[in-house]
Amino acid sequence: MTENPAARHYSKQQAGSLTTGDQLLLPDGERTAEILQVEFEPDDFGTPAVVLATLTGGGTIRIAAGSSVKILNTTVVDTTHDAEVPLPLAVVPSEEVEAAPEAPAVVVPPLPPIPPAVSGPSAEELARIPAPKGTPEAVVAAAAEAHPDDVGVLLLADKLAKGINFKSGSCLKDLSDLAHELFITLKDPDGALAVADLLNVLPFDGNPGRWASVEASLALSSYICRQDRQEERAEVYEKLLRTPETQETDAFKARMNSKLRQRSLNEPNLYDKEIFRSIDNSNHEAEREWRLLRLESLLFLRAHGGSETIGLGELQRRISNELEAVRA
């Protein structure tokens, strides 16, 4: 038997599973480089689209997330010629035999961990959300009757009185705005929950625009219930808020979505620059609008239990500060 020297060969691997230390075959097909860091760049819908592989020698390689790349492996290839008759070998004393160096083991990096499955609320848990008192239009009318002097509520109620279409993104936005107006401006948590629950029970239909209004409503409802010590009801809203996380069945996409989601929670947009600019320009109306957006972001974080960068205690303090600022 004859043994050839260790030969270079490559194994195909999905770009999304690249990890630090992999020896990546470069686009020229001749050179390899070790990966120093792997990041993911999402598309406009938040789905991982491009893998950014930073190389130890400098530079970054951009790879489509779903494509295959080649990773360098080292193997020893043995060939045996059956037709050859082996010649007798001279016996060499064992003490003169030097141990041949072992070929380095091929280390296969593990895939990123699969995020834990998130289950939606059960029928028993959904029963904790009270059924609306009458039609959706009647719920909106009741909110308007409770606050006949508030222009914001009356304007929204007038738009919704013509008929509530739950497939209309603008209609869902008006309902969400009404719930926020009732709680934030008028300090009416019961009225806010009654309106918000019209949205809270809507299923996730895959449309990010429509879901944004439902998401904001669920986050607001969770906060109101937490403040009112309705912990079990708040947990239902928080489970519903995570509904999109249960939709992805592809393991790779689920990993990437989980990573991007955690990054967005760790680095939320709190509109600091916009708020400071409004303060510098003495534009109180613009400042309030930006603070309302910041408040929505904080409520969303609170419904997720905080993040790796902002704990629940700090979130509670910031939410209280923003409520005080926009109610002033």
C-alpha positions as CSV (number, residue, x, y, z in Angstrom):
1,M,0.0,0.0,0.0
2,T,1.3,3.4,-0.9
3,E,0.1,6.6,0.9
4,N,-0.1,9.9,-0.9
5,P,0.6,13.2,0.9
6,A,-2.3,15.0,2.5
7,A,-4.3,16.4,-0.4
8,R,-6.4,19.5,-0.3
9,H,-10.1,19.2,-1.0
10,Y,-13.2,21.2,-0.2
11,S,-16.6,20.5,1.3
12,K,-19.7,22.5,0.4
13,Q,-21.4,24.3,3.2
14,Q,-24.4,26.7,3.3
15,A,-23.2,30.3,3.7
16,G,-25.5,30.9,6.6
17,S,-23.7,28.2,8.7
18,L,-20.2,29.7,8.3
19,T,-18.4,30.3,11.6
20,T,-15.2,31.9,12.8
21,G,-12.2,29.8,11.9
22,D,-13.5,28.3,8.7
23,Q,-11.0,28.3,5.8
24,L,-13.1,29.8,3.0
25,L,-12.3,29.3,-0.7
26,L,-12.2,32.8,-2.2
27,P,-14.0,33.8,-5.3
28,D,-10.9,33.4,-7.5
29,G,-11.0,29.6,-6.8
30,E,-7.3,29.5,-5.9
31,R,-6.8,31.0,-2.5
32,T,-8.3,30.5,0.9
33,A,-8.6,32.8,3.9
34,E,-9.6,32.2,7.5
35,I,-12.9,33.8,8.6
36,L,-12.5,36.2,11.6
37,Q,-16.2,37.2,12.0
38,V,-19.6,36.4,10.5
39,E,-22.4,38.9,10.4
40,F,-25.8,38.9,8.6
41,E,-27.4,41.7,6.6
42,P,-31.2,41.6,6.3
43,D,-33.3,42.7,3.4
44,D,-36.0,45.3,3.7
45,F,-38.4,42.7,5.2
46,G,-36.0,41.8,7.9
47,T,-35.0,38.4,6.4
48,P,-31.3,37.5,6.4
49,A,-30.2,38.1,2.9
50,V,-26.4,38.5,2.9
51,V,-23.6,36.9,4.9
52,L,-20.7,39.3,5.7
53,A,-17.6,37.3,6.3
54,T,-14.7,39.3,7.7
55,L,-11.3,37.7,6.8
56,T,-8.2,37.6,9.1
57,G,-6.1,39.1,6.4
58,G,-8.4,42.1,6.0
59,G,-11.4,42.6,3.8
60,T,-15.0,41.3,3.8
61,I,-16.7,38.8,1.6
62,R,-20.4,39.3,0.8
63,I,-22.2,36.0,0.2
64,A,-25.9,35.4,-0.5
65,A,-27.4,33.7,2.6
66,G,-28.9,30.8,0.8
67,S,-25.9,30.0,-1.5
68,S,-23.3,27.3,-1.0
69,V,-19.6,27.9,-0.5
70,K,-16.5,25.7,-0.3
71,I,-14.6,25.2,3.0
72,L,-11.1,23.7,3.0
73,N,-10.6,20.3,4.6
74,T,-7.4,18.2,4.9
75,T,-7.6,14.5,4.3
76,V,-5.2,11.7,3.7
77,V,-5.9,9.7,0.6
78,D,-4.9,6.0,0.5
79,T,-4.6,4.1,-2.8
80,T,-3.9,0.4,-3.1
81,H,-2.9,-1.2,-6.3
82,D,-4.3,-4.8,-6.3
83,A,-2.2,-5.9,-9.2
84,E,1.1,-5.1,-7.6
85,V,2.9,-7.7,-5.6
86,P,4.4,-6.1,-2.4
87,L,8.2,-6.5,-2.1
88,P,9.7,-7.7,1.1
89,L,10.7,-4.9,3.4
90,A,13.8,-4.8,5.5
91,V,13.2,-5.1,9.2
92,V,14.2,-2.0,11.0
93,P,14.7,-2.1,14.7
94,S,11.8,-0.5,16.6
95,E,14.0,1.9,18.4
96,E,15.1,3.4,15.1
97,V,11.6,4.0,13.9
98,E,10.5,7.5,14.3
99,A,6.9,8.2,14.9
100,A,5.3,9.7,11.8
101,P,3.6,13.0,12.5
102,E,-0.2,12.6,12.7
103,A,-2.3,14.5,10.2
104,P,-4.2,17.3,11.9
105,A,-7.8,16.5,12.8
106,V,-10.5,18.2,10.7
107,V,-12.6,20.3,13.1
108,V,-16.2,20.7,11.9
109,P,-17.7,23.8,13.5
110,P,-21.1,23.3,15.0
111,L,-24.1,25.0,13.5
112,P,-25.6,28.0,15.4
113,P,-28.1,26.8,18.0
114,I,-31.7,26.5,16.9
115,P,-33.8,29.0,18.9
116,P,-36.3,27.5,21.3
117,A,-39.8,27.0,19.8
118,V,-42.3,29.6,20.8
119,S,-45.9,28.4,21.2
120,G,-48.9,30.6,21.0
121,P,-51.5,30.9,23.7
122,S,-54.0,28.0,24.2
123,A,-57.7,28.4,24.0
124,E,-57.9,28.5,27.8
125,E,-55.4,31.4,27.8
126,L,-57.2,33.3,25.1
127,A,-60.3,33.1,27.2
128,R,-58.6,35.6,29.6
129,I,-59.2,38.3,27.0
130,P,-62.8,39.6,27.5
131,A,-65.1,39.5,24.6
132,P,-66.1,42.9,23.2
133,K,-69.3,44.5,24.4
134,G,-71.2,44.8,21.2
135,T,-69.9,45.4,17.7
136,P,-66.4,46.9,17.0
137,E,-68.2,50.1,16.0
138,A,-70.1,50.1,19.3
139,V,-66.9,49.8,21.3
140,V,-65.4,52.8,19.5
141,A,-68.6,54.8,20.0
142,A,-68.5,54.0,23.7
143,A,-65.0,55.3,23.9
144,A,-66.0,58.5,22.2
145,E,-69.0,59.0,24.5
146,A,-66.8,58.6,27.5
147,H,-64.6,61.5,26.3
148,P,-66.8,63.9,24.4
149,D,-64.4,66.8,24.8
150,D,-61.3,65.2,23.4
151,V,-60.8,66.2,19.8
152,G,-58.3,63.4,19.0
153,V,-60.7,60.7,20.2
154,L,-63.6,62.3,18.3
155,L,-61.7,62.5,15.1
156,L,-60.6,58.9,15.2
157,A,-64.0,57.7,16.3
158,D,-65.6,59.6,13.4
159,K,-63.4,57.9,10.9
160,L,-64.0,54.5,12.4
161,A,-67.8,55.0,12.7
162,K,-68.2,54.5,8.9
163,G,-67.3,50.9,9.4
164,I,-64.3,49.0,10.6
165,N,-62.5,46.8,8.0
166,F,-59.9,44.6,9.7
167,K,-58.2,44.0,6.4
168,S,-57.4,47.6,6.0
169,G,-54.1,48.7,7.3
170,S,-55.2,52.3,7.8
171,C,-58.2,51.1,9.8
172,L,-56.0,49.0,12.1
173,K,-53.7,52.0,12.5
174,D,-56.7,54.2,13.6
175,L,-57.7,51.6,16.2
176,S,-54.2,51.4,17.5
177,D,-53.9,55.2,17.7
178,L,-57.2,55.4,19.5
179,A,-56.2,52.9,22.1
180,H,-52.9,54.8,22.7
181,E,-54.7,58.1,22.9
182,L,-57.1,56.8,25.5
183,F,-54.3,55.5,27.7
184,I,-51.5,58.0,27.2
185,T,-53.4,61.3,26.9
186,L,-56.7,60.6,28.7
187,K,-55.4,58.0,31.3
188,D,-58.2,55.7,30.6
189,P,-56.7,52.2,30.7
190,D,-60.1,50.3,30.6
191,G,-61.2,52.2,27.5
192,A,-57.8,51.6,25.9
193,L,-57.9,47.9,26.6
194,A,-61.5,47.6,25.2
195,V,-60.4,49.2,21.9
196,A,-57.0,47.4,21.8
197,D,-58.7,44.0,22.2
198,L,-60.4,44.5,18.9
199,L,-56.9,44.2,17.4
200,N,-55.3,41.9,19.9
201,V,-57.2,38.8,18.8
202,L,-56.4,39.3,15.1
203,P,-54.1,36.5,13.7
204,F,-50.8,37.2,12.1
205,D,-51.3,37.2,8.3
206,G,-47.7,37.8,7.2
207,N,-48.3,41.4,6.3
208,P,-45.7,43.6,8.2
209,G,-47.7,46.8,7.7
210,R,-50.9,45.5,9.2
211,W,-49.1,43.6,11.9
212,A,-47.3,46.7,13.1
213,S,-50.6,48.1,14.4
214,V,-51.5,44.9,16.1
215,E,-48.0,44.6,17.6
216,A,-48.2,48.2,19.1
217,S,-51.7,47.4,20.5
218,L,-50.4,44.1,22.1
219,A,-47.4,45.8,23.7
220,L,-49.7,48.6,25.1
221,S,-52.1,46.0,26.5
222,S,-49.4,44.0,28.1
223,Y,-48.1,47.1,29.9
224,I,-51.5,48.2,31.1
225,C,-52.2,44.7,32.5
226,R,-48.8,44.5,34.2
227,Q,-49.5,47.9,35.8
228,D,-52.9,46.6,37.0
229,R,-51.4,43.4,38.3
230,Q,-53.2,41.3,35.7
231,E,-50.1,39.2,35.1
232,E,-51.8,36.2,33.5
233,R,-53.7,38.3,31.0
234,A,-50.5,40.2,30.2
235,E,-48.7,36.9,29.4
236,V,-51.4,36.1,26.8
237,Y,-50.7,39.4,25.1
238,E,-47.0,38.8,25.1
239,K,-47.4,35.3,23.6
240,L,-49.6,36.8,20.9
241,L,-46.9,39.4,20.2
242,R,-44.5,36.6,19.5
243,T,-46.8,34.9,17.0
244,P,-44.6,35.7,14.0
245,E,-41.7,33.8,15.7
246,T,-43.7,30.6,15.4
247,Q,-44.3,30.8,11.7
248,E,-40.9,30.0,10.3
249,T,-40.3,26.2,9.7
250,D,-36.9,26.4,8.1
251,A,-34.2,25.9,10.7
252,F,-31.7,28.1,9.1
253,K,-34.1,31.0,8.6
254,A,-35.3,30.5,12.2
255,R,-31.7,30.9,13.5
256,M,-31.1,34.0,11.4
257,N,-34.4,35.6,12.4
258,S,-33.7,34.9,16.0
259,K,-30.3,36.5,15.8
260,L,-31.7,39.6,14.0
261,R,-34.6,39.9,16.5
262,Q,-32.2,39.8,19.4
263,R,-30.1,42.4,17.8
264,S,-33.1,44.7,17.3
265,L,-34.0,44.3,20.9
266,N,-30.5,45.0,22.1
267,E,-30.2,48.1,19.8
268,P,-33.6,49.7,19.7
269,N,-34.2,52.9,17.9
270,L,-35.2,55.3,20.7
271,Y,-35.1,58.5,18.5
272,D,-32.6,60.3,20.6
273,K,-31.3,62.5,17.8
274,E,-34.7,63.5,16.7
275,I,-35.9,64.4,20.2
276,F,-32.7,66.4,21.0
277,R,-33.1,68.2,17.7
278,S,-36.7,69.1,18.5
279,I,-35.7,70.4,21.9
280,D,-32.9,72.5,20.5
281,N,-35.4,74.0,18.0
282,S,-38.0,74.5,20.7
283,N,-40.5,72.5,18.6
284,H,-42.6,71.0,21.4
285,E,-45.1,69.4,19.0
286,A,-42.4,67.5,17.1
287,E,-40.7,66.5,20.4
288,R,-44.0,65.0,21.6
289,E,-44.5,63.0,18.4
290,W,-40.9,61.6,18.6
291,R,-41.4,60.8,22.3
292,L,-44.6,58.9,21.4
293,L,-42.6,56.8,19.0
294,R,-39.9,56.2,21.7
295,L,-42.6,55.2,24.1
296,E,-43.9,52.6,21.6
297,S,-40.4,51.1,21.3
298,L,-40.0,50.9,25.0
299,L,-43.4,49.2,25.4
300,F,-42.4,46.7,22.8
301,L,-39.2,46.0,24.7
302,R,-41.2,45.7,27.9
303,A,-43.5,43.1,26.4
304,H,-40.5,41.0,25.4
305,G,-39.2,41.1,29.0
306,G,-36.4,43.6,28.2
307,S,-33.2,42.8,26.4
308,E,-29.6,42.0,27.0
309,T,-28.8,45.8,27.1
310,I,-31.9,47.2,28.9
311,G,-33.3,45.4,31.9
312,L,-36.9,45.5,33.2
313,G,-36.1,48.0,36.0
314,E,-34.5,50.5,33.6
315,L,-37.3,50.0,31.1
316,Q,-40.0,50.7,33.7
317,R,-38.1,53.9,34.7
318,R,-37.9,55.1,31.1
319,I,-41.5,54.3,30.3
320,S,-42.6,56.3,33.3
321,N,-40.4,59.2,32.2
322,E,-41.8,59.2,28.7
323,L,-45.4,59.0,29.9
324,E,-44.8,62.0,32.2
325,A,-43.2,63.9,29.3
326,V,-46.0,63.3,26.7
327,R,-48.7,63.9,29.3
328,A,-47.3,67.3,30.4
